[in-house]
């Protein structure tokens, strides 16, 4: 191939690229320059309006595990980073002395309970029968004593018996009388049973001993310090053999399922956020996965420096895939789903007045000009030179606000009365120098101009 042919191809490619990127306008006779553009349709998408924040992932709870009793550390079977389930042992304090106290109080409870049972049951039939026999025996003794006293009393008065003998007989009588009364009272007691106040006192004694035993058992239980919930150990604060005072911490743990996500929300968005709204999270280092969180709390106090309001979200983390301390990009849905307009990213241009999208509206057909007194209509005389290309689009610039990305497109919201409808063709190539009202030529096939130029081989191609 000759040098002339290669040069012609380069010129053809240059003209084609110039047309596509609108950097070379075709000089038009009798009108503004006509720029070549590429377009793509605006599309209707259904999305929920979202806004992106930078958030921090925090533990749901951070707990300092403390003791309720003082004691010597027997064992701490945990290590930092270890995952625990609720009830797993964290620390065991020596409990030998407490176990001895428990044995002593158990015996005291048993003794008090036996006494209460004895009082509530009352006397056995055998005991009542024995008491009755004792009464009969006392009656017999009292009767003999009375008979003896009745017999000796006249003899003493006559001087036959001494006064001392009479006194002894009298004392024996009264003693037998007292024994009889005591035996009868005991029989009545056995038949009636114990008094109510005796039983109530015995019940109170049992309750007191049981309460003391429960307190000692509680102290024994407090020697075993367990995880209050599913958690992860972040710090171990004791070693076997150390003395731990009451209330001292033995470990720090964090709850990582669920996690809490904290974001700072400007005042302008605060009224659009409410508990229950969902957010999508992306975390650096965890590419390929997204996570969903829900708004739990809105803290009604702004930061002094930022004037932003903390919003707290709940993030389920059942597989412990995420850790506390990570940063996350949080897309928070502000409203329910609605229809919006999306355009290719290339259609959004940055101008001094802000972000714009160029809409290529269909060009209106040319109007004939009327001449002559009779109203005869004649076409304007065509200027000399090559025929002027006809525009097929009129440019309309629309100021927009950007929304969410949708694949290779982006959601746009027209501003200041602008309008972009689904199906409108928007400029994606060649719109750098275009303004509202300017005509344009839409290039539908990129390869076509190149083929046309390459087919025109110059005469000196062999040179």
C-alpha positions, 0 to 999 in steps of 0.5 A: 500500500502506498503512502498516499493511501495510508495518509487517506485512512488517517484523515478518514479516521480523524474526520470520523472521531471528530464527528463523533466527539463534536470537536469539529463542527461542519461549517454550515451555510446560512446557519449555526454549525451542526454538531454530531452526537451519540445518544442513549435513551433515558430509562424509568427505574423503580427504586427507593431514594437513598443517601450514603453515609459513613458509619462505624460498626460497634458491639451491641453491648460491651460488658465488664464481668464483675464478682459479687463476692470476694475470694481466691481465683481458682481458675479462669478458663477463657482466652482473649478472642474466645467466643462464649455462649450464655452460661459458659464459665468465665471464673471460678473462685475457691468455695471450700469454706462456703461449702462447709457452711452449707453443710452446717446450715443443712443440718440446722434446717433438718433439725428445725423441720423435725421439731416442727413435724413433732409439734404438728403431729402431736402426741402418739396414742401410746403416749396418751395411754401412758399418760392416762395410766400415770393419772390412775397411779397418781390417784391411787397414791393420793388416795392412800396418802389421804387415808393415811393422813385421815388415820394419823390425824386423830392419833396425833390429836390424842397424843398416841402418835407424835406430831412429827409423824403427823406432819410427815403424813400430811406432807405425803398427802399434799405431795400425792395431791400435787402429783395427781394434778400434774398427771391430769394436766399432762393427760389433758395436754396429750389429748389436746396437742401443742398450742398454736403459738408453739407451732408458729414459732417452730415454723418461723425457726424452719423458715429462718434456717432455710433463708440462711441456707439459701443465702449461703447457696447464693454465695456459693453460686456467686463463686461461679461467674458465667457469661450472661449472654453469647459474647466474645472475650476481649480482655482477661483481667485475672489469673489463678491464685489472685485475690479478687475483691467484691465488685472487681472485674475479671473479664471484659466481653462484647456482644457481636450478634447483633452489632450496632451501626452508628451514623451521623445524620445532618439535620436536613435528613433527620425528619425523613428517618424513622425506626424500622427503615432499612439500610444496605452496608458495604464494608472494606475488606468484605467485598462481594457481600452486602449487609442489611441493617435496620434503624433502631434509635435516633438520638435526639441530641446533635453533636456540638461540633458537627451538629449531626444527629447520631442514628443507631442501627441493628445489624444481625451477625449470626456467623460473626463475619463482621467485627466491631471497629470496622467502617462501613458505607451505609446506604439508607433508604429514606422513602418507599420505592417509587419510579425515577429516571436514570441516564447513562453516567456519560450523559451527566456533564459538569458546567459552571451552572452545575450538573446538566443532562443534554436532551436531544429532542426531535428537530422540527421540519424547516418552514417555507417562507412566503413571498410575492403580493399574491402569497405565492410560496417559494423555497428559499434559494439554496446557497452555493456549495455542498448541500447543507446536512439536515439536523435531526435533533434540537438540544435542551439542557436540563439541570439535575441532581444526582441520585443512586447508581443503577448499574452503568446508569445514574438516577437524575432528578430534574431541577428548576422546572426541567423535564426528562421523560422515559424514552427521551434521548440524551447526549452521551458523546459530543455534547461538550460545546452544545447549548440549549437550542443548538441543532445536532446530527445524531450518529446512529452507526459508528462504523458507517463513516469509517467505511465511507471514507475508506472506500474512496481510494485516491488516484495516487494510492500506488505511489 
